[in-house]
Amino acid sequence: MSKYVPDISTRRWVVISPQRLGRPEEHSKTHKGKKNTCPFCAGHEKETPPEVFRLGGGEANGTGWKVRVVPNKYTITDIHEVIIHSPDHEKDIESLPLDHIILILTAYRQRYNLYRKRGQVLIFCNHGEHAGGSLAHPHSQLVVIPSQINLDTLVREPLNNLVEEHRLFHVYCPDFSQWPYEVWIAPRKEDVLFGDITDGEINELADLMGRMLKRLFHIYQQHIISNLLFGYNYYFYHKENWYVRIIPRFVHRAGFELGTGLYVNIVDPLEAALELKGVERKMIGVLKKLKKY
């Protein structure tokens, strides 16, 4: 069982979860060089807890699936699931075809709605070792947090630095961006939960997430910001006025941020939005100057 400990003065909480200590670290030296050890790959279904949901063919706990959901063996909260994106050990959303991204989002919706009356449902993805991923096989996670726990999560930011506008969604880089090149995708609908998303919205969102992650990978290849491998996090805001926040992990956080709670963003969100639009860097300076007049 997990234990929630509050700080009375700030209304912030921590989760004490000793069971996380035993989780596998595929990136560690003991795993490097080993093959066929991934419990999320097709053919290794018996190495996970019994599945609770799948999309695709085949019998439960066997091959044939396209998206698979299993309980997390190393839980943070009392309800904690793993959504395995596909049988492919290498390809994640930025490399998968659109119809498969739609399946992943469809699984998200199904699991969110299953638990929405049992607490605050947070769906998130850690892609890459420095983004918090312990297993390389692409996957995301779902946790349910008791309703009485105050979550220190950003509410939807105002629409600034638009990247794209679509029939159902806005894509933008908020002025309050805490990370270089972070991008938000927010539905035009207001006062709705993620679980209320329609099939049409899933289709558009799948396309936007796939394309934005591809563009972030392109920006990563073009700029030498650090020596980190390409990694990112994303999460779905758990309350009304939901959004998807994609955070590329181009930089580490250090003592200043940890000690002050102030984030240092080395890329102007306006510049990030222009790059995500595909504007060449030599034009960005001109456009920024024009905006001042």
N, C-alpha and C positions, 0 to 999 in steps of 0.2 A: 504494500500500500504506500502511496505517496503522501507526504505531509506538507501542508501549506503553512508557512510561517509569516505573519505580517510584521511590518514596521509601522507601529501605531502613528508615529508623527507624520509619515509621508503617505500612508495608505498604499504602499508598495508591498509586494509579496515575493517570497522565494519559495521554490518547490524543493523539498528534500527528497531525493529519489535514489537511494543507494543501489537499487537494481540496475541502474544505468552503467555501473562500473564494469559489468561483465560483457558489454557489447563488443562485437568484433571490430577490429581495425584493419581493414584490408590494405591500407596504405603503409602499415608498419613493415619493418624488415622481415618479420617472420612470415609474411604473406607474399612478399615480392618473389616473383619467379614461379610461384605455384600456379597450376592450371586446374580448371574445372572444380574450383572450390566454392564458387559463388552459389549461395542458396536461392538466389532470385532467378537464376537461369533455368530455361526449360529443361526438364529431365531431373531437376533437383527439388521438385515440389515437396517431397517427403522431409526435406531438411528445414522446412518452415513449420510453424503451427498450422493446423488445419485451416484452409482458406474460408473466408466468410462471404466472398463475392468474386465473380469473374465475368468478364465479357469476352466472347469468342466461343469456340467449340471445345469439345473434349469433356471428359468426366472430371468431377471435383477432385482436386489434389493430383491431377494428372496433366499431361501436356495438351496442347491445342488452344490454350488461352491466348488472348491478346492483351488484356489488362487483368491483373490479379490483385486481390486485397487479402491480407493476412494480419492477424494480431501481431503487434510488436513484442518480441520476446524480452526486450529491455525497456520497459515502459517508463515514461515520464509521468503520465497521469494514469488514473485507473482505467480509462478507455483510451487506447492508443493503437492505431492501425498503420500499416504500411501499404501504400498503393504502388505496386510495381508497374512501371509505365509500359513495358513491353518485354517479350522474351529476349530481345537484343541487349547484350551486355554493354554495348558502346553507345548506341544512338539514344539521344534525349530529344526533348521537344524541338530544339533548333534543327534537328536532322531528320525527324520523323515526318511522314506524309500527313497532310491535313486531316484525312479521314481517321488517322490513328490518334491525333491530338484531340479530336472530337470525342473519341472513346474515353480518353483520360478524363476530360472534363465531365463527361456523362457519369463516370464512376464517382468523381468528386460530388456531383449533385446528389446522387443516390445515397452516398454515405453521410453527407451533410444532413439530408432530410431525415435519415434514420435516427440521428442523434439530436436534432435541433431542440427537442423538448427536454433533453436531459442535461443541458448546460450550454456553455459557450463553445462552439465548434470552430476550431482553427485548423485550416489546411495549409501546409507549407512544404517547401522543397529546399533541400540543401544539395547543390550540385558542386562537387569538388571537395577535396580534403580541407582546404582552408575556409570553405563555406560551411563546414560542419558535417560533411558526409563521411560516414564511417565505412560504407560499402560503395564501391564505384558504380555498380549496376544502377541505372537511373530509376529513381523512385521518389515518391513524396510521402508525407505523413499526415495523419489526422489525429488530433487530440481533443478531448472534451474536458473543459475546465469548469468547475462548479460556478453557478451563476453569481454567487456572492463574492467571488474573487475579483478584485479590481485589476483589469489588465491595462498596462501602460502602453497602449497602442494608439497610433495616430488616427484621428478621424479624417475623413476625406478632405484633402487639400483643395483650395480654390484652383480653377482652371487658368493656368498661366503657362506660357511657353509650349503651346500646342504643337504636337508632332503630326497628328492626323485627326481628322474628324470623320466619323462614319455615321451610318443611319442609327446605330444602336449604342455606340461607344465613342468616348473621347480617349485619345492617347496624349499624354503630356508629361513634362518634367517640372514638377512644382518648384516655385521659388524656394520653398523650404527643403529642397533636396539635401539629404544628409550624406549621400554617397555620390561619387563621380558617376554620371551617366545613369542614375536611377531613373526609371520610367514607370508611370502609373497608367493603368487602363481602368477607366470608370464608366459604368453604364449611364446612359442618358436618363434612365428611370431613377427616381429618387424614392427614399423611404421603403426600400425593399431589401430583403436578405438574399445572400448568394443562392440559397436553396430555391428561390423563386425564379431562377433563370430559365428562360424558355429554350426550346431546341434551336430556334433561329438565333438567339443570343449566343448559345454555345458555339454554333457554327462560325459566327463572326469573331467571337473571342478567341477561338482556336486559331484562326487565321492570324489575328493580331499578335497573339503570344508567340507563335512560330516565327513570324517575320521580325518582331522586335528582338527576339533572342538571336536570330541570325545577324541582324544589324549590329548588335552589341558585340558579337563574336568578330565581325568585320572591324569594328572600332578597336577592339582588343589587338587585332593583328596589325593595325595601322599605327598604333601609338605604343611606345615603350614607356608605360607608366611605372611598371615595376617588373620584377622577375617572377611574379606569381603566375601559375597556370590559370587558364580561363575557368572561372567559377562564378556561381551566382546563387542567390536565394530569391525565392518569391513566396508570397503568402496572400491568402484571401482574407480580407477583413471580415470579422466574425459577426458584426452587428448590421443594423440597417445602414443604408447608404454605403454599401460594400464597394470594394475596389480590389484590383490586383496590383500589388507593388512588387516590381522586379528590381533587385539590387545586384548589379554586377560587382564582384569582389575584386576590384582592380587594386585596392590598397588594404593594408592592415590598419586596425585601430590600436592606439598606443596609450601611454599613460595620461596624456592631456585629456583625451576624450573620456577615459575611464574615471579620471579624477574630478572632472568638472561637469560631465554630462553634455558638454558642448562638442558638436561634431565639426570637423574641419573638412570642407569640401573643396578640393583643388580644381574643380571644373565648374564654371558658371553654368547654371541650369539652362540659360538661354542658349549658350554655345552647345550644350549637350543636345537640346531639342533640334537645333539647326543641323547638327551632324546626323542625328537620327532621321531627319528628313532627307538626308542625302546631299545637303549643301556642302560644297568643297570648303576646306578650311581657309583658303585664301580669300573667300568671299565673306566669311563669318565676321572678320574684323570690320569690313565695310558696312555690313548690315547692322552691327552693334553701334557703330558711329552714327548711322542714319537714325537709329531708334532714339538717340539722345535729342534730336532736333524736332 
